[in-house]
Amino acid sequence: MIKKDWLIVASELPFSEPAEGETLATHAPNFWKWLRRSVADNDRKADRVLSALFMVLANRYDWQLFS
């Protein structure tokens, strides 16, 4: 099975699409508050922090593609 996003290559766990209306702000409010506070409500900085967390959690080594 080929994963189109290449997120997990060592695991065959199926991932489902987010439910309609599912967001970080509503489903992880404490994380969202921390994120928004840590970047002083700057959307661009928030995107960069989320990208960095994604790369760490996904074991990505091609960091330059996300900057």
CNS distance restraints for C-alpha pairs under 8 A (distance, minus, plus):
assign (resid   3 and name CA) (resid   7 and name CA) 7.49 0.50 0.50
assign (resid   3 and name CA) (resid   8 and name CA) 7.76 0.50 0.50
assign (resid   3 and name CA) (resid   9 and name CA) 7.74 0.50 0.50
assign (resid   7 and name CA) (resid  58 and name CA) 5.89 0.50 0.50
assign (resid   8 and name CA) (resid  12 and name CA) 7.75 0.50 0.50
assign (resid   8 and name CA) (resid  58 and name CA) 6.66 0.50 0.50
assign (resid  18 and name CA) (resid  22 and name CA) 6.05 0.50 0.50
assign (resid  22 and name CA) (resid  26 and name CA) 6.89 0.50 0.50
assign (resid  22 and name CA) (resid  27 and name CA) 6.71 0.50 0.50
assign (resid  23 and name CA) (resid  27 and name CA) 5.96 0.50 0.50
assign (resid  23 and name CA) (resid  28 and name CA) 7.83 0.50 0.50
assign (resid  24 and name CA) (resid  28 and name CA) 5.02 0.50 0.50
assign (resid  24 and name CA) (resid  29 and name CA) 6.68 0.50 0.50
assign (resid  24 and name CA) (resid  31 and name CA) 7.73 0.50 0.50
assign (resid  24 and name CA) (resid  32 and name CA) 6.24 0.50 0.50
assign (resid  25 and name CA) (resid  29 and name CA) 4.96 0.50 0.50
assign (resid  25 and name CA) (resid  31 and name CA) 7.98 0.50 0.50
assign (resid  25 and name CA) (resid  32 and name CA) 5.36 0.50 0.50
assign (resid  25 and name CA) (resid  33 and name CA) 7.89 0.50 0.50
assign (resid  28 and name CA) (resid  32 and name CA) 6.20 0.50 0.50
assign (resid  29 and name CA) (resid  33 and name CA) 6.07 0.50 0.50
assign (resid  30 and name CA) (resid  34 and name CA) 6.18 0.50 0.50
assign (resid  31 and name CA) (resid  35 and name CA) 6.07 0.50 0.50
assign (resid  32 and name CA) (resid  36 and name CA) 6.07 0.50 0.50
assign (resid  33 and name CA) (resid  37 and name CA) 6.03 0.50 0.50
assign (resid  34 and name CA) (resid  38 and name CA) 5.93 0.50 0.50
assign (resid  35 and name CA) (resid  39 and name CA) 6.34 0.50 0.50
assign (resid  35 and name CA) (resid  46 and name CA) 6.69 0.50 0.50
assign (resid  36 and name CA) (resid  40 and name CA) 6.02 0.50 0.50
assign (resid  36 and name CA) (resid  41 and name CA) 4.82 0.50 0.50
assign (resid  36 and name CA) (resid  42 and name CA) 7.32 0.50 0.50
assign (resid  36 and name CA) (resid  46 and name CA) 6.88 0.50 0.50
assign (resid  37 and name CA) (resid  41 and name CA) 6.18 0.50 0.50
assign (resid  39 and name CA) (resid  43 and name CA) 7.94 0.50 0.50
assign (resid  39 and name CA) (resid  45 and name CA) 5.87 0.50 0.50
assign (resid  39 and name CA) (resid  46 and name CA) 6.03 0.50 0.50
assign (resid  41 and name CA) (resid  46 and name CA) 7.63 0.50 0.50
assign (resid  42 and name CA) (resid  46 and name CA) 6.20 0.50 0.50
assign (resid  43 and name CA) (resid  47 and name CA) 6.22 0.50 0.50
assign (resid  44 and name CA) (resid  48 and name CA) 6.46 0.50 0.50
assign (resid  45 and name CA) (resid  49 and name CA) 6.26 0.50 0.50
assign (resid  46 and name CA) (resid  50 and name CA) 6.15 0.50 0.50
assign (resid  47 and name CA) (resid  51 and name CA) 6.07 0.50 0.50
assign (resid  48 and name CA) (resid  52 and name CA) 6.16 0.50 0.50
assign (resid  48 and name CA) (resid  67 and name CA) 7.50 0.50 0.50
assign (resid  49 and name CA) (resid  53 and name CA) 6.20 0.50 0.50
assign (resid  50 and name CA) (resid  54 and name CA) 6.09 0.50 0.50
assign (resid  51 and name CA) (resid  55 and name CA) 6.23 0.50 0.50
assign (resid  51 and name CA) (resid  66 and name CA) 6.85 0.50 0.50
assign (resid  52 and name CA) (resid  56 and name CA) 6.29 0.50 0.50
assign (resid  53 and name CA) (resid  57 and name CA) 6.08 0.50 0.50
assign (resid  54 and name CA) (resid  58 and name CA) 5.87 0.50 0.50
assign (resid  55 and name CA) (resid  59 and name CA) 5.76 0.50 0.50
assign (resid  55 and name CA) (resid  60 and name CA) 4.76 0.50 0.50
assign (resid  55 and name CA) (resid  61 and name CA) 7.36 0.50 0.50
assign (resid  55 and name CA) (resid  63 and name CA) 7.22 0.50 0.50
assign (resid  56 and name CA) (resid  60 and name CA) 6.45 0.50 0.50
assign (resid  62 and name CA) (resid  66 and name CA) 7.82 0.50 0.50
assign (resid  63 and name CA) (resid  67 and name CA) 7.04 0.50 0.50
